[in-house]
C-alpha cells in the first residue's frame, strides 16, 4: 500500500512519540488545528495515519493536509477522552464534525435528593446532581455500577422520597426490598443519615478515593469482631474484598474544577522544565512547556516566577487561582496559590508534571536520534556516577559461575563495549583447581586466569568488573585483583540477585539503584547474558560427560573410538539403536562387536 508523505520534521516528531495515553492535535499549513484525537497509545495511533492508504476519502484528505502536530500526555485513556472533548470544544477542528458529543458517553449520576439514587445516564442535567465520568464505554460504567449495588442497598425506584412522603405512608415495600437490594427507605425503615452514609461511600468509590473507605471498613470489622458480631463483620469483609479488587479510574478534570491555571515542574540535573496548563470551565484548553537551564543555581520558586511572567506576557493570561507544588518566590497579591494534596486539583498537577517530564524525554530522544553516540555517552556517564568510577566504563566484563550439584563447574565471562555486547570477546572457563561447588574459590581462579593472560599479552583491561553475587563473590574477586596488583586499576562491583542491590568493595551496605535506571538495566543485561552463556556451556559439557561415561566402562574402547562413535551417531541413544553393521562401518567389526554387546546387555 502507498504511504502518505510527511516532512522530515513531522516524521521525526512521530518517531519519538511515547507509548502512553494522550491527545494529539494536527495542524495545517496555516497553523490551524484541523483534527483532535485521543489515543491509548500515542505512537501507535498517530503512526497509523501515515503508514497506509485509508478506505475513507475524508481520512486521506486529512492526512494530506497535516503539516505539523502536537500532543498532551495523560495518565489513562479516560483522561484522554475528557481532554479530547475539551480541546474539540476549544478549537472546533474541521475534521472532527463526526465526533460524538459529551452526551453520547455514559456517566454515573448520584441524584440530588434526600434519598439519592445512583444510575447510569448519557444526559447531564443541571439539577444539582453529581455526575462521575464520562466512562470510555458503557461496559466499564456498568461494572462500576454493579459493584456499588453489590456493596450497598441503594434504591432504584423513581419516587421523590421526602420526610413528608414517608410520614404520609405513601410508600410500599417492593421486590427490591425482599431481595435485599433496598433498605425500604420509602417506608421509613432506614433514616436519611444512615442511607446518606452509604451514599458517601458510593461517592468515594466513584471518585476513586478508596483508601479512607478501606481504612473505615477495616476499623469497623475489627470493632464488630471484638464484640463477637461475626456475621456482620463477615459482611463488611466481603465489601472490603470487593473494593480492594476494584480499580477506580481517575478523571483528568472534574466537575468541581472551574477556572484555574496549573504549573507542573520537572527538575533534573541542571535543567528545569515547567509545564503550563490553562483550565477554563473545567476543560484543558492550552498546554505549553518552557525549558530553563540553570546558570546561577536558581531555585525552582525563582524559575517558576520567571515562567509565570513569560506565560502572562506571551499568552496574555491574567491569573486568579494557580495550582502549584510550591509557590514562586515573588509576591503576587492578586493571585491565589493552591498546593493540593489530594482531589481533582492534585490530579491536574500530576498531569502537568507528567507533561513536563515527557518534554525532556522527547528532547533527549530527538537529539540522540540525530547522533546515537550521545545516548551511549549519557548511559556511560550515568554508570560512572552510579558506580563511583574515575572514568566512563566503555569496557565492562561480567563473570558468572555455573555448577549443578557440584558437577562440571564452569564460569563465563561476557564483555560489553560502549554498553553493548561484544560477543566475539565472550569466554568460557572450565574450573581446574577447585574441588566441589565452591563459588568463591572458582571466582578467584577465573579472574586470576583471565587478567593474568590479558596483562601478559598486553591486551586492554576493562574499566569495570561485575561479578554475579553478593559480598562473598565480590571479596573473592577483590582478593584476586589484589594478588595481581590490579586493585586500583580496575573497579569491581557485585550484583546480588534477590533485590538487585549493588555491593562495593569494603562497604557492607549495598547500593539500591532506581529500578528504572539505565545503569541498572545495563548491569542486569550483563548478569543475564553471563548467566545464559555460562548455563549453555555447562549443559553442553555435562551432556558430553554423561554421554561418554556410558562408553568409558567398556574394556577395549579408547578415547579415539569413543570420539569417532559420538561424532558419527551424535548421541549414545542413537548408537544403542544402531545395528552391528552400522557400528562396524565406523570402528571396524571387532570393536563394533564389543560396543554392541556392552550397550545391549550381552555378555
N, C-alpha and C positions, 0 to 999 in steps of 0.2 A: 504493500500500500504506500501511496505517496505520503510524505511527511511535510507538514507546514514549515515554511522557512521562518526563522526568527533571527534577530540581530545577535551579534556576539555578546553584547551586554546583557540582553534578556536571557540568552542561553546560559550564561554564567550564573545569573541570579537563580534560575531554576535548578541548576546543578548543585547548589549549596542549600536548597530548602531543607528544613528539618522534617523528620518523620513524626510530627506531632499534630494534634488537632489545631485548627485555626481558621481564619477567614482571609481570603485573598481578594484583591481588587485589581482589575485590568484597566489600563488606560489607553486611549487612542493617541494619535499624533498631536492633538491639541492639548493633551494632558487631562482630558475629561474622563471621569470614571464611567466605563461603559458596561461593566459587569462586576457583581459582588457574589461570591460563593463561599460556602462553608465546606470543610473537609475534615475527616477523621485523621487523614494522613496527608499533610500539605504537599509533600514532594510527589507522592504517587498521584494525587488528584490533579495537580497542576500539570505534571508531565503528560498526563493522559490527553490533554487538549492538543498537544503538538506532535505526538508520535504516530498519528494515523489520520486518515480522512474519515470524517463523521458522516453518518447517514442523514443527519439533519442539515439542510441547507443553511438554516439560521446559525447553527453552531459553527459551520465552516466560515460563514461571513464574519462571525465574532472573532474567530481565531485570526483571520486575515487582518482584522482591524487592530489587533493588540500590538502595541508598541512598547509598553512598559507594564510593570506590575509591582505591587507591594503587598504586605500581609501583616497580620497580627496573630501571634501565637496565644492559645488559651489552654486551660487545663483539661477540659473534657469536650466531647462532641456536643453536649448540651449547651455548654458555654458558647461554642461556635454558632449554634443555632440562634441564640439570643443576640449575639454580636452581629451576625449576618442581617437579621431583621432590622436592627437599629441603623446599620450602615446603609441599607437599602432605602430606609425612610429618609435618611440624611441626603443621599446623593441621587436617588431615583434614577439608576442607570437604565439606559435604553434597552439593554438586553435582558433585563430582569422583569419584563412585563408579565411573564407567565408564573412568577414566583407566588406561592401561596401566601395569603395574609396571615397575621398572627392568629386570627380566629380559627384557622384551619388546624392549628396544633392543639393537642389536648392539654388541659390544666386540671389540677385538683383544687377544688374550692372548699373552704370552710366558711359556711354561711354566717351572716351577722344576725343571729337570733339568740334568744335566751337559752335554747337547747339546740345548738348548731347541728346542721347536717354536714356530711363530708361526701362529696361525689365528684365524678369526672365531668368536665364540660369543655366545649370548644368555643364558647362565647363568654366574654368577660363583661360584666355589667357593673357599673359604678354604684353599688348599693351598700358599700361598707364591708362587703365580704372580703376574705383574704384568699388570693389566688397563688398557687405554687406551681412553678413550671416556667415555660412550657416544656413538655416532655418530647423527646425526639420521635417517639412513636407511641401509639395507643397501648401497645403491649407492656411497655415499662410502666406507664401510668396505671394500668390495671393491676400489675403486680404489686405496686406500692399500695394501691387502694385495698387489695386483698390482704396485705399484711396488716393494715390498720384495722380492718374488720375482724381479722382473726384475733387481734390483740384486745380490742375494746368493743363494747356493745354500743355502737353508735346508731341512732335511729335513722331509718331510710324513708319514713313517711313524709309527705309534703305539708302536713298541717302546721299552721303557725301556733306553736305551743307556748303559751304565756302563763303566768300565775293565775290570771283570770280564767283562762281556758281550763286549767286544771281544777280550780275551785268550782267552776260551773258543772264539772262532771261530764264534759262533752267527750272526753277520751274513752276509747275502748281498746283493751289489750288485743293485739293482733298476733298473727302467726310468728312474727319475728321474736316476740317476747317468749313464746313457748319453745322456740328453737334456740333460745338464749343468745339471740342476736341483738336484742334491745332490752334495756332495763325497765321499760314501762314508764318513761318519763311523762307520758300523756295522762297517766292516772295518778301521778304524784308518788310513785314507788321509789323514785330517786330524786334527790334535791338538785337544784341548779348548780350548787357548789361542787357536789360530788361528780356530777356529769361534766362540769367545767374542768375539773382536774384531769379527767380522761382526755378532754379536748386539748388541754395544754400539752399533754404528752404526744398527742397526734401531731400538733403543730411542730413540736421538737423533731419528730421523725421526718416530717415533710421539709423542714429547713435543713436537715442533715446534722443537727446538733444533738447527737445521741449520747455523748459521753456523760452529761449530767443525768440523763434519763436512766442510763445503765447504773450509774452510781446510786441513784434513788432506789431502783428496783433491788439492787444487791442489799442495801440497808434494810429495806422492808422485808426481804427474805430472811435475813438474819434475825430480825426482830420477831417475826412470826415463828421461826424455828425455836427461839428461846422461850416463846410462850406455848410451845408444843402444838401449834396450829399448823400441822404439817401439810394438810390438804391445800390450805390457802397459800402456803409457802411454795408448794409444787406448782400451783397455777402461775405465780409470779416467776418461777424459774422457767416455765415454758415461754412466758413473754420475754424474759431476759435472753433466752437462747435464740428466739426468733429475731429479736432486734440485733443481736450480735452477728447473725448471718446476713442481715440486711446491709447493703452498702448504699447509703444515700448519695445521690448525685448533686454536686454543687451547681449553683446557678451564678453566672458571671455578674449579672445585675439584678437586684431585687426590686420589687415594687416600692420598697422603703427608701431607696436611694433616688434622690431627685437631681439636684444640680450641685455637682462637686467637681473639683479638679484633683487629679491624683499624680503624685510624683514617686516613682519607684527607682531605687538606686542599686546598681551593682558595682562594687568596688573591688578591683583585683589588680595586684601589682601596683603599677604607677598610673593606672588608667581608671577613670570613673565614668560609668555610663548611666545617664539619667533619662528615664522614660517618662513622658508626659501623656496622660490620658484625660481627655475632655469629656465629661459626663453631663448630658443635658436631658432632662425629662426621663431619667432612668436608662439612658442609652449611651454607649460609647460612640462619639461622633468624630473624634480625632485621636491619633496616636503618633507621637514623634519621639525619637530618641536622640539625645545630644551626647557627644563624647568629649571628655576633658582629659588632658594629660597633665599630671602634676608637674609643677616647676619649683615651687617653694613650699612643699609639704602642706598644701592646702587641705583643710578638713572637709569632710562631707557636708556639714552645715554651710561652710563657705561656698562650696561648689553648687549646692542646692539653691542658694540665694542668687548666684550667677544665672543658673538655669531658669529660675522663675522670672528674672528680669528679661532674659533673652526671649523667652516664650511670650511674655506680655508685649514686648516690642514688636516681634515679628508676626505674631498671630492676632494682636490686638485684644488679648484676653484681660478681663477685669476679674480678679479673684474675689471670691466670697468665702467659701469653705474649701480648704485644701487638705487632702488626706496624705499623710507622710509617715515615715517610720521614725524620723527625728526632725525637729524644727530647724529652719535655716538660722543663720547667725545674725540676721539683720531684723530690725523691728518693722512689722507691717501692721499698723494699728487697725486697718480696715479688713484684715484677713483673719479668719478663724481657722486655726490649725487643729486637725483631729489626728490623733495617733491611736488607731484602733487595735484592739487585742483579739477581738472575735467579731463575728457577724459579717454582713454583706460588704461593709467598707473594708474590712480586713481582707476579704476575698479579692476585692478590686485592687488593693495594694499588692497582693501576692501576684496577680496577673501582670501588673505594671512592672514589678521586679523581674518577673519571668521574661518579659519582652526586652528589658534592659540586658539581661544575661544573654538572650538569644542574639541581640545585636552584636555583642562581642564575638560570639561563636561564628556568626556569618562573616564578620570582618576577617577573622583568622582563616576561615575556610577559603575565602576569596584570595587572600594573599598567598596561602600555601598551595592553592590550585595553580597559581601562576608560577610558583617556584617550590616544587616538592621538597627541596633540601631544607627549606625553612622549617617544615614540620619535624623533620629528623632532628635538626638543631634544637628546636623547642623541647622535644621529648628528652634529649640528652641533657639539656640544661636543667630540666626538672629532676632528672635522675641524679645529676651531680649535686643538686641541693638536697634532695631527699636522703641520699646515701653518704652525705658528708665527704665528697670526693674533691680532690685538688684539681681535677680536670674532667672533661666530658668523657664518659665511658664508651668510646667508639668501638672498643673491642672487649666483649664480655664472654666469659666461659662459665658454664654451669655443669656441676657434677652430681651424679645420682648413682647409688648402689642398688643392685638387684640380686636377690637370692631367695629361694623358696625352701624353707626348712633346712637351710644351710648348704644346699646343693648348688654346684656350679656358680659360685659367686662371681659376678661381673660388675663392671662400672661403666658409665657412659659419660662422655664429655661432649656437650654441644656448644657451638660457637655462634654468637651474634655479632655482626659488624654493622655499625650505624643503625642499631635497634632492629635489624632484620637477620633471619637465619642465614648462616653461611655453611650450607650442608657439606660442601667439599672438605670443610675443616673438622667435621664431626669425627670422634674417635671412640673405639671400644677398648676396654681393658679387661683381661681375664686376671682375677686376683691370684697372685703367685705365692706370697709369703705369709698369708693369713689363713689359719685353720679355723673352720667353723664360721658361723654367722656373726662376725664382729664388724659392724658398720664403721665404727670409729677408726679401727686399725686399717680397714680397707680404704677409707677415705684418705688417710695419711699416706698409704702406699701409692695410691693413684696420683695424688698431687705431686708426690716426690718424683715419680717416674715421668709425669708429664712435663714438669718445669725444669727438671734436670736436663731432659732432652732438648727442650726449646733453648735453654741457655747455652748448652754445648754446641748446638747447630747455629746459634746466632739469630734465632727466629724472634720476631716481635712478641712481647709479653702483653697480656690483657691489662686494662686499667682496673677491671673489677672481676672478682671470682664470686659466684653464687653457689653455695652448697645446699642441697636439698636436705633440710633437717634443722634441728634446734641447736641448743648450746653445745651438746656433745660433739656433733659433726663439725661445728664451727671450731671448737677447741682443737680437734684433730687437724683441721686444715691450717690453723694458725701455727700449730707445732711444726708442721711440715715446712711452712714458709720460713719460720724462724731458723730451722736447721739448714735451709738452703740460702739464708741471708737475703730473702726476698720480702720480709715482713713490711718494710717501709716502701717497697717498690710497687707492690700490687695490693689493692684494697680487697677485703673479703667480707662477705655477709652471709648469714644463714637465713633461710626462709622455712618456717615451721608450717606444717600442713593444717593444723587444727583451726587456727584463727587468722592465718596468713600474716603472722607477725614476723617482723624482720629483726634479727639479732646482730649486734655489732660486737667485735672483739673487746673483751674487758668490760662489757656493760651487761649486767644481769637483767635490766629492764628493756623489753623489746619495744620496737617502734611499730605503731599501728598506722599504716598508711591509709588514706582515704580510699574506700573501695572503688571509687570511680577514677582514681588517679592513673594517668598513663604510665607512671613509673611502676606501679604495682602490676599493671597489665603486662608490661614487658617482662618483669620478673616471673610472673605466673606463666607466661608463654615459654620462657626459658625452662622453668621447672617441669612443665608438662611435656615439653619436647624432649628433655633429657630422660624423663621417665619413660616416654614412649619408645625412644631409641634404645634405652637400656633393656626394657622388657622384651622387645623384639629380638635382640641379640641373645638374651638369656633363654628365651624359648627355643630358639634355633639350636643353641648349644646343648640345652637339656634334651632336646629331641634327638640330636645326633648321639648323645651319650647313652640314652636309653636304647636307641636302635642298635648301636654297636655292642652293648652289653650282652645281647642275646647271641651274638656271634663269638664273643670273647671266650666263652667256655667250651667252644668246640675244638677239640685237640686236632692239630694239623692244619688249622686255618689261621694264617698270619694276617698282618695289617694290610698288605697289598691285596690279598684275596678279599678281605672284608671291604676295602675301598672299591675294588672292582665290582663286587656284587651290589653294593649300595648305589654306586654310580649308575649301574645299568637298570636295576629294579626300583630305585628311588626309596624303597622302604622295606623293612623286614616282612611286613604284611604281604606285600606283593611277591616277595621272594618265597614265602611259605606257600603261596598259592600257585607258584610256578611248578611245572613238571621237571623231571630229572633231565630230559634232553635240553630244555631251555637253559637250565643252570650249567650244564656241561658245555654249552656253546660259549659261555663266558669264562669259566675257570678250568675246563677240562673234565673228562669223565671221572677220574679218580677222586679229586677233591669234591666234585659235584655229588658223588655218592655219599661222602662223609657229611656234607652240609644238608643234603636232602633227608638223610636218616635222622640227623640230630634235630632238625626243625619239625619233623613229623613224628617224633617219638619212637622211631625204630631203632632197634639195637644193632 
